[in-house]
Protein backbone atom coordinates (compact mmCIF):
# COMPACT_ATOMS: atom_id res chain seq x y z
CA UNK A 1 0.00 0.00 0.00
CA UNK A 2 2.95 2.37 0.56
CA UNK A 3 3.49 2.82 -3.18
CA UNK A 4 -0.07 3.83 -4.05
CA UNK A 5 0.02 7.21 -5.75
CA UNK A 6 2.40 8.60 -3.11
CA UNK A 7 5.85 7.62 -4.30
CA UNK A 8 7.36 11.06 -3.63
CA UNK A 9 5.40 11.79 -0.48
CA UNK A 10 7.67 11.64 2.57
CA UNK A 11 4.62 11.20 4.82
CA UNK A 12 3.19 8.33 2.76
CA UNK A 13 3.88 5.63 5.37
CA UNK A 14 1.43 6.97 8.01
CA UNK A 15 -1.30 7.12 5.36
CA UNK A 16 -0.54 3.62 4.08
CA UNK A 17 -0.58 2.29 7.63
CA UNK A 18 -3.93 3.96 8.35
CA UNK A 19 -5.52 2.54 5.19
CA UNK A 20 -4.23 -0.93 5.97
CA UNK A 21 -5.57 -0.82 9.54
CA UNK A 22 -8.95 0.39 8.29
CA UNK A 23 -9.21 -2.40 5.76
CA UNK A 24 -10.43 0.03 3.09
CA UNK A 25 -11.50 -1.91 0.01
CA UNK A 26 -13.25 -1.59 -3.37
CA UNK A 27 -16.63 0.12 -3.20
CA UNK A 28 -15.86 2.48 -0.31
CA UNK A 29 -17.03 6.08 -0.50
CA UNK A 30 -14.58 8.62 0.91
CA UNK A 31 -14.05 12.35 1.22
CA UNK A 32 -10.58 13.93 1.21
CA UNK A 33 -11.00 17.31 2.93
CA UNK A 34 -8.41 19.96 2.13
CA UNK A 35 -7.31 17.82 -0.79
CA UNK A 36 -5.00 20.31 -2.51
CA UNK A 37 -3.72 18.84 -5.77
CA UNK A 38 -5.42 15.55 -4.97
CA UNK A 39 -2.51 13.18 -4.36
CA UNK A 40 -4.31 11.45 -1.48
CA UNK A 41 -7.61 11.51 -3.38
CA UNK A 42 -6.00 9.57 -6.21
CA UNK A 43 -4.34 7.15 -3.78
CA UNK A 44 -7.76 6.47 -2.27
CA UNK A 45 -9.32 6.13 -5.73
CA UNK A 46 -6.86 3.38 -6.61
CA UNK A 47 -7.98 1.44 -3.54
CA UNK A 48 -11.75 1.88 -3.83
CA UNK A 49 -11.80 1.19 -7.57
CA UNK A 50 -14.52 1.99 -10.08
CA UNK A 51 -17.27 0.86 -7.73
CA UNK A 52 -16.22 3.40 -5.08
CA UNK A 53 -16.35 7.18 -4.99
CA UNK A 54 -13.91 9.85 -3.79
CA UNK A 55 -15.00 13.41 -3.07
CA UNK A 56 -11.91 15.62 -3.33
CA UNK A 57 -12.73 18.84 -1.46
CA UNK A 58 -10.66 22.02 -1.23
CA UNK A 59 -11.41 25.69 -0.61
CA UNK A 60 -9.10 26.82 -3.42
CA UNK A 61 -10.88 26.88 -6.80
CA UNK A 62 -7.56 26.19 -8.54
CA UNK A 63 -7.38 22.86 -6.72
CA UNK A 64 -10.45 21.64 -8.60
CA UNK A 65 -8.64 22.02 -11.91
CA UNK A 66 -5.50 20.33 -10.55
CA UNK A 67 -7.50 17.38 -9.26
CA UNK A 68 -9.51 17.12 -12.47
CA UNK A 69 -6.29 16.97 -14.50
CA UNK A 70 -4.57 14.51 -12.16
CA UNK A 71 -7.65 12.28 -11.91
CA UNK A 72 -8.59 12.33 -15.58
CA UNK A 73 -8.51 8.52 -15.72
CA UNK A 74 -10.39 8.08 -12.43
CA UNK A 75 -14.10 8.57 -13.01
CA UNK A 76 -14.76 7.83 -9.34
CA UNK A 77 -13.08 11.09 -8.23
CA UNK A 78 -15.39 14.10 -7.86
CA UNK A 79 -13.61 17.44 -7.28
CA UNK A 80 -15.54 20.00 -5.20
CA UNK A 81 -14.67 23.60 -4.29
CA UNK A 82 -15.83 24.00 -0.71
CA UNK A 83 -14.55 25.25 2.63
CA UNK A 84 -14.05 22.58 5.28
CA UNK A 85 -16.33 24.59 7.57
CA UNK A 86 -19.12 24.29 4.96
CA UNK A 87 -18.56 20.62 4.16
CA UNK A 88 -21.71 19.11 2.66
CA UNK A 89 -21.87 16.02 0.45
CA UNK A 90 -24.69 14.48 -1.60
CA UNK A 91 -24.44 11.16 0.25
CA UNK A 92 -22.94 9.65 3.42
CA UNK A 93 -19.39 8.31 3.10
CA UNK A 94 -17.51 5.46 4.75
CA UNK A 95 -14.38 7.53 5.43
CA UNK A 96 -13.59 11.20 5.92
CA UNK A 97 -9.89 12.01 5.70
CA UNK A 98 -7.82 15.12 6.32
CA UNK A 99 -4.09 15.83 6.48
CA UNK A 100 -2.41 19.17 7.21
CA UNK A 101 -5.88 20.74 7.30
CA UNK A 102 -6.74 21.41 10.95
CA UNK A 103 -3.49 23.34 11.39
CA UNK A 104 -4.87 25.96 9.00
CA UNK A 105 -8.45 26.40 10.26
CA UNK A 106 -9.66 28.71 13.02
CA UNK A 107 -11.83 26.10 14.75
CA UNK A 108 -10.54 22.51 14.33
CA UNK A 109 -13.35 21.14 16.52
CA UNK A 110 -15.98 22.59 14.22
CA UNK A 111 -14.30 21.15 11.14
CA UNK A 112 -14.12 17.70 12.74
CA UNK A 113 -17.82 17.98 13.55
CA UNK A 114 -18.55 18.83 9.89
CA UNK A 115 -16.50 15.83 8.80
CA UNK A 116 -18.39 13.61 11.22
CA UNK A 117 -21.70 14.81 9.78
CA UNK A 118 -20.73 13.39 6.37
CA UNK A 119 -19.83 9.90 7.63
CA UNK A 120 -22.32 7.07 8.00
CA UNK A 121 -22.85 5.43 11.38
CA UNK A 122 -20.02 2.96 11.88
CA UNK A 123 -17.84 4.80 9.37
CA UNK A 124 -14.43 6.30 10.05
CA UNK A 125 -12.53 9.56 10.29
CA UNK A 126 -8.77 9.67 9.80
CA UNK A 127 -7.02 12.91 10.74
CA UNK A 128 -3.28 13.48 10.31
CA UNK A 129 -1.82 16.67 11.76
CA UNK A 130 1.72 17.80 12.65
CA UNK A 131 3.54 18.92 15.76
CA UNK A 132 5.54 21.48 13.83
CA UNK A 133 7.73 22.78 16.63
CA UNK A 134 8.95 19.23 17.35
CA UNK A 135 10.65 19.13 13.96
CA UNK A 136 14.36 19.86 13.88
CA UNK A 137 16.87 21.10 11.30
CA UNK A 138 20.41 20.93 12.56
CA UNK A 139 18.98 20.59 16.05
CA UNK A 140 16.96 23.81 15.76
CA UNK A 141 13.15 23.77 16.20
CA UNK A 142 11.01 24.27 13.12
CA UNK A 143 8.06 26.63 12.84
CA UNK A 144 5.11 27.27 10.53
CA UNK A 145 4.20 30.93 11.12
CA UNK A 146 1.53 30.85 8.41
CA UNK A 147 -0.40 28.13 10.27
CA UNK A 148 -3.15 29.03 12.73
CA UNK A 149 -2.48 25.93 14.85
CA UNK A 150 1.04 24.76 14.02
CA UNK A 151 1.12 22.19 16.85
CA UNK A 152 -2.48 20.96 16.55
CA UNK A 153 -1.20 17.39 16.41
CA UNK A 154 -0.64 17.61 20.17
CA UNK A 155 -4.36 18.19 20.66
CA UNK A 156 -5.69 15.83 18.00
CA UNK A 157 -6.61 12.90 20.31
CA UNK A 158 -8.66 15.22 22.55
CA UNK A 159 -10.27 16.99 19.60
CA UNK A 160 -11.46 13.63 18.29
CA UNK A 161 -12.93 12.69 21.67
CA UNK A 162 -14.61 16.08 21.97
CA UNK A 163 -16.23 15.49 18.56
CA UNK A 164 -17.96 12.41 20.00
CA UNK A 165 -15.86 9.97 18.02
CA UNK A 166 -14.52 6.63 19.23
CA UNK A 167 -10.72 6.38 18.85
CA UNK A 168 -9.62 3.18 17.15
CA UNK A 169 -5.88 3.84 16.90
CA UNK A 170 -3.41 6.72 17.17
CA UNK A 171 0.33 7.16 16.71
CA UNK A 172 2.98 9.62 15.50
CA UNK A 173 5.72 9.28 12.89
CA UNK A 174 8.53 11.67 11.92
CA UNK A 175 10.50 11.19 8.68
CA UNK A 176 14.21 11.85 9.11
CA UNK A 177 17.19 12.30 6.83
CA UNK A 178 20.54 13.91 6.21
CA UNK A 179 22.02 15.15 2.96
CA UNK A 180 20.40 14.93 -0.46
CA UNK A 181 17.21 12.90 -0.59
CA UNK A 182 13.42 13.10 -0.37
CA UNK A 183 13.37 14.55 3.17
CA UNK A 184 15.74 17.40 2.24
CA UNK A 185 13.85 18.01 -1.01
CA UNK A 186 10.54 18.18 0.82
CA UNK A 187 11.89 20.63 3.38
CA UNK A 188 13.33 22.84 0.65
CA UNK A 189 10.03 22.76 -1.25
CA UNK A 190 8.07 24.13 1.73
CA UNK A 191 10.69 26.56 3.08
CA UNK A 192 12.67 27.60 0.01
CA UNK A 193 15.88 26.85 1.92
CA UNK A 194 18.34 24.09 1.08
CA UNK A 195 19.21 22.35 4.40
CA UNK A 196 22.56 21.18 3.02
CA UNK A 197 24.08 18.53 5.27
CA UNK A 198 22.10 19.48 8.37
CA UNK A 199 20.32 16.51 9.95
CA UNK A 200 16.55 16.79 9.57
CA UNK A 201 13.71 15.50 11.69
CA UNK A 202 10.47 16.55 9.99
CA UNK A 203 7.53 17.47 12.24
CA UNK A 204 5.94 14.34 13.72
CA UNK A 205 2.64 13.60 12.02
CA UNK A 206 0.01 12.47 14.51
CA UNK A 207 -2.52 10.05 13.05
CA UNK A 208 -5.84 9.35 14.71
CA UNK A 209 -8.28 6.77 13.39
CA UNK A 210 -11.72 7.19 14.90
CA UNK A 211 -15.13 5.62 14.40
CA UNK A 212 -18.54 7.26 14.21
CA UNK A 213 -20.47 5.50 16.99
CA UNK A 214 -23.76 3.78 16.30
N, C-alpha and C positions, 0 to 999 in steps of 0.2 A: 504493500500500500504506500510505502514511502516515496515511490517514484511517480505516483499519479499526478500529472500536471504540475508538479511543484519541484522540478529538478534543480532549479536555481534558488529555491526558497530556503534560507538558512533555518527558518523555524518550521520546516515541513514535518519534522519528526513528531512534535507534540500533536499536530493535526492528524497525522497518520495513526498515532497511538489512540487518539480519541475516537476516530472512525472505527478502528478495529475493536475497541472495547464496547462501542455501541452496537456493533453487528449490523451496520447500515448495509442495505442490500438493494437489488433492483426493485423498482416500484415505489421507493420512498419519495415523499414530497418534502422539500427543504426550502428554507429561506436563508440567504447569506446577506446579513445586514451590514451596511457599510462596506460593500463589496469591492469598491475601487474598480480596478481594471478587470476584475472577475477571475483571477487565478484560482481562488478557492471554489468559486461557483463552477468552474470547468472541472476541477478535481472531483467535486461532488457529482457533477453530471456524468462523469465516466463511471462512477460507482452505481448510480441509480438507474442508468441505462435509459432506453427509449420509453419504457413504461413509467418512469418517474418524472418528476418535475422539479426544477430549481428556479426559485424567484431570486434574482440578483438585484439587490436594492441598494441604491446610493443616492445621497442628496445632490451630488454634482451631476448636472445634465450631461456633461462630457463623458462621464463614466458609462452612460447608457450606450453611446456610440462605440466606446472601447470594448465593452462586453459583447455588443452585437457583432463586432468584427472578429473578436477572439472566439466567439461561440457560434460562428457561422455554420458549422457542421453539427451543432448540437441543438436540435429542434426543441429539446426539453428545457432549455434555458430561456427564461423570460426576464428581460431587463426592465427595471422599473426605477423612475426617478422619484424619490420619496425620502423625506427626513425620517430618521429612526424614531423620533418622537411622534410621528404621524403614521407609523407603520400600520398598514391595513391591507390584507390580502383577500383574494376572492374565494379562498377555501382554507380550511385548517391544514396545517403541515405536520409532519412527523418530527421534524428537527428544525430549530432556529439556531443559527450560528452567528457569532460575531468575533472578530479579532482586531485588536487595536482600534476599537470603536469607542468603548466607554471612557477611555482616556481623553476623548475629545468632546464629550457631551457635558452639558451643565448639570444634568440630573441623571446619573447612571441608574438609579433605582427606578425612575420612571421609564427609561428605555427598556430595562429588563422586564418591567410589567407589560409594556407594549409587545415585547417579544413573546412573553408568556401567553398573551391574548390570541396569538396566531397559531399556537400549538394545540393539537388535540389532546384530550385527556390520555395520560399514559405516554405522551410523546416526550421529547427531550430538548433541552437547551444546552448548548456548549458555548461557553464564553472563554476567550483567551486574551488576557490583558497583562501588560508588563509592570515590573517594578523598576522604573527607569533609573532611579538613583543608585540601584544596586549594581548596575553595569559599571565596568571599569575599562579604561584605556590607559595603559602604562601605570596602573594602580590608582588613577584619578577617577572620581565618580563621574558618571555621565548625567546629562540633564536633557529635558525636552521642554524648553521654555514656551513653545507654542501650544503645548498640551494643557488642557484645563485640569486634568487629574493625572499627572505623570506617574504616580505610584499607585494607581487604582487597583493594581494586582494584589496589593496588600489587603485590600478590603473586599475583594471579589467573593470569598466564601461567605462573608456576612451579608453582602448584597443579595446573593442568591437565596439565602435563608429568609431575608426580609421580604423577598418577592414571593414567598410562600412555596418555593420549590424544594424538592427533596434531593439533596446531594447524593450522587451515585459514586463519584470519584473526583479527586482533585490532586494536583501535583504541580511542580514548577521545574522548568528546564532552561538552561542558559547556554547557548552555543558559545564556543571559545575558539580562539585561534591566535596565531602569531605569524607575521610575514604575509606574503602574497597568498591569496586564497579567497574563498567565498565569504568568509566572515569579514575580512578586511574590505572586500569590494562592497559588501552590504553597508558597512559603516560609512565608507566614503560616499556611497550613493545618497545616504540620508543626511550627512553632515557637510559634504563637500570638502572634507579634509582627508588626505591620505595618512593613515596611522603609521605608515612605515613599518618598522620592526617592533613597535610597541605591542606588548601582549594585550589581547582583547578578551574581555568577558562581556558579551552582549547582555542587555537587561534580561533577567529571568522572566520567562513568560509563564504566568500562572494559568493553568487550565482547570476549569470546573465543568464537570458533566452533571447535569441535574435533570430530574424528571418532574413532569407536571402531574401532581397527584390526582387520583381518581376520587 
